[in-house]
Amino acid sequence: MDLEKLLEKYKLQIGFGLVGLILVGIGVFAVRHLEEKPTIEILSEEETAEGTTIFVDLEGAVQNPGVYELSSEARINDLLVRAGGLSAEADRDWVSKNINLAQKLSDGAKIYIPLVGQNFEGQDEYVAGASAININTASAAQLDTLWGVGTVRAENIITNRPYQTIEELKTKAGIPTNVFERIKTQVTVY
């Protein structure tokens, strides 16, 4: 018998055999994957912190002020990019002197970008005045000029930088509430 006749004779049997092998392969695959139980992966604090989001309020002289949802690893520069950048009326000199674009953001922070020539007196503590001391950049001598802040408290403030809000002076640097109440209009974080 030549090869062609042999193939003709067993063609149907070979076809059924291949179909059978394919079905067995599919069955084995299905059984393996259906029998696997779903697993729960517990992430460490570090792993979960990287994947979380924060909300930051950006107001003032920016293209699109508002509340932004960002990665917990976001920086002030990332926030400004999301907001479309500074508006034409923004006080760019003030921004370059008072805002660290590389500073990491924290959940619930508020950032205000002033207009050129804007006077901050009488506004709340989140809005920085030109005469306010930036607790993120001030020297120990500058901090020592504040009521109730001596050399030890000034060093505590410096050691615990950066601050997202001035209220963190109480929690991070251990500034007593009575001292904080007296100096809160004289300090800023931006």
N, C-alpha and C positions, 0 to 999 in steps of 0.2 A: 504494500500500500504506500502510495506517495503521501507526502505531507499535506497536500491540499485536501485529499479525500479524508485523511485522518482528522483534520481541522473541521471539515464539514460534519463529520460523524459526531464529534464531541463538542461542537460549537454551542449547542443549547445547554449542555451540561456545564461548560466553562462559564457561560453567562450567568446561570443560576448560582454557580459557586462564587463568582465575583460579587453578585448582589448579596449573597449570604455573608461574605466577609465584610462588606460595607456595613450591613445591618448589625453585625456583631461589634464592629468598631464603634458605631454610634451608640450601641447599648452600653458598652464598657465606659465610654465617655460620660454618658448620662448618669450611670450608676455612681461613678466616682464623684461627679459634681453635685448630684442630688443628695448624696449621703453626707457631704461635708456640712457641718453645722456652722452657722454664721458666728463669727468671733467678734468680741467687743475689745477694742484697743483702748487701754487707759493711758492717757497722755500725762506726762509730768507737767508741773507748773510752767517750766520753761517752754515746753512744746505748745501748750495751750496759749500762753501769752503771745507767742509769735503769730498765731493765727487769729487773734481777736481784733476787733475794730474799736475805735474810739470816736467820740463826737467832739468837735471843736467849733466854737462860735467865732467867726471872723467878721468884724464890722469895720466901718469907717471908709477910708479912701481906697477901696479895691473895686475891681470891675464887677464882681458878683458877690456881695456880702451875703452871709448866711451861715447856717450850721452845716458842717461837712462831716461825713463819715469817712474815716481814713484807717489805714493799718496802724496797729499799735506801735509800729516801728517808724512812723512818719515823722518828718521834720517840719519846721516852720516853712522852709522853702517849698516842700511838697504841697502844703496847704495853700500857699500863695499861687502856685502853678494851677491848682484845681480851681481857684477863684478867678482865674484869668489874669492875674497879676495886679499891680498897683494901678490905680486910676491916674489920669493926667493931673488931678488936683492933689495927689498924695505928697506929703512932705518927705521927699526922698532923703534929704540930709538927716532928718530925725530918724528915719528908718535905718539908715546905714550906721548911725551912732548908737542906736538903742535896741535893735533887734538882731539877734544872732540867728541867721537863717539855717544854721546847722543844728540848732537846739531841738531836741526831741520833744514831741508834744505829749500831753497827758490828757486822759479822758476828762471832759468837762471844762477844759481851759477856754478862756476868752481872750482874743487878741483884737486890739483896736489900732487901726492905722490912721494917724491924724492927717488933716488937710493942711496945706501950707498956711502958716500964720494962725492956726487954731489955738485958742487959749484954753488950757485944761483946768484952770482954777474952778473949784466948786463942783467938778465932776467926780464920779465915784472912783474908788481905789483901783479899779481895773484899767482905768484910762491914765496913762502916764503923763505927768507934767514935766516940763523941761527942767524944773528945779528939783524934781524927785530923784532920790538916790536909787539906782538900779541895783537891787540886792544880788543880782547875778554877776555883776561886773565891778562893783564898788570895792575899793581897798579897805583894809581894816581901819585905817585912819578916817576915811569917809563914814563908815558905819558907826564909828565911835562918836561921831558928832550927833547922833540921834539920841533923844531922851531915853534913859534907862538902858542904853546899849554901851557897855564898856568893852574893854579889850577881850575878855573871855567870851562874851556873847557875840562880838564881832567875828572872832575866830570860829565859833560854832556856826554862824551864818555862812561863812566862807567854806568851811569843811563840808557842809551839807548841800552845796550847790549841785545842780541847777534847781530853780524853783519855777513852777508853772503859774502859781498864784501867790500873792503876798500872804494869804492865810496859812500857807505852808511854813511860815516862820514859826508858828506856834507848834506845829507837829514835828517838823524836821529839825529845827534849830533850838527848840525848847524855850522860845520867847514867851514870857508870861502874858496872859490876856490883858492885864492893865497896861503893860508896856506896849503891846501890839495896838491897843486902842488909841494910845497917844501918838504913835508914829505911822499909822496906816495911811494917812494922807501924804506922808513925806517920802514913801518908798514906792517902788514899782518893780516889775519883773521884765519890762520891755522898754 
